[in-house]
Amino acid sequence: MKTKHRYPCPMCSCTQTRTLSDEAAVEIHEFLEVFAANFLSQYGQRIYRHYAKRAKRQFNSEKPWDHPHAGEPF
């Protein structure tokens, strides 16, 4: 018989996870926003370039509707 882990990780979808205070949630949210902004500032051009190259490789000019990864978000 499987049992749920005693202290679930923050990313767990268990219903018995610990909750954060409003202040803690706001601080974590602000940290993640700053982290994401800094990450995009540093690597945004590389990320954009990667997706641009990938889109160019996958584009079929004879059948533009025929996309090899249709429905995939990335």
MOZI-V937397 format. One record per residue. N is the residue number from 1. SS is DSSP state (@ for helix, = for strand, . for the rest). D_CENTER is the distance of its C-alpha to the mean C-alpha in Angstrom with 1 decimal. Layout:
{{N/SS/D_CENTER} {N/SS/D_CENTER}}
//
This chain:
{{1/./33.3} {2/./29.8} {3/./29.1} {4/./26.0} {5/./25.3} {6/./27.1} {7/./24.4} {8/./21.0} {9/./18.0} {10/./16.0} {11/./13.2} {12/./16.0} {13/./16.8} {14/./20.4} {15/./22.5} {16/./24.3} {17/./21.6} {18/./22.8} {19/./22.1} {20/./21.6} {21/./24.1} {22/@/23.3} {23/@/23.8} {24/@/21.5} {25/@/18.6} {26/@/19.3} {27/@/19.5} {28/@/16.2} {29/@/14.6} {30/@/16.6} {31/@/15.7} {32/@/11.9} {33/@/12.8} {34/@/15.2} {35/@/13.1} {36/@/10.5} {37/@/13.7} {38/@/15.4} {39/@/12.7} {40/@/12.8} {41/@/16.5} {42/@/17.0} {43/@/14.8} {44/@/14.2} {45/@/17.3} {46/@/16.4} {47/@/13.0} {48/@/15.1} {49/@/17.9} {50/@/16.0} {51/@/14.9} {52/@/18.4} {53/@/20.1} {54/@/18.2} {55/@/19.2} {56/@/22.7} {57/@/23.2} {58/@/22.2} {59/./24.3} {60/./27.7} {61/./30.1} {62/./32.7} {63/./30.4} {64/./27.6} {65/./26.8} {66/./26.4} {67/./22.7} {68/./22.1} {69/./18.5} {70/./19.1} {71/./16.8} {72/./13.8} {73/./10.9} {74/./10.4}}
//
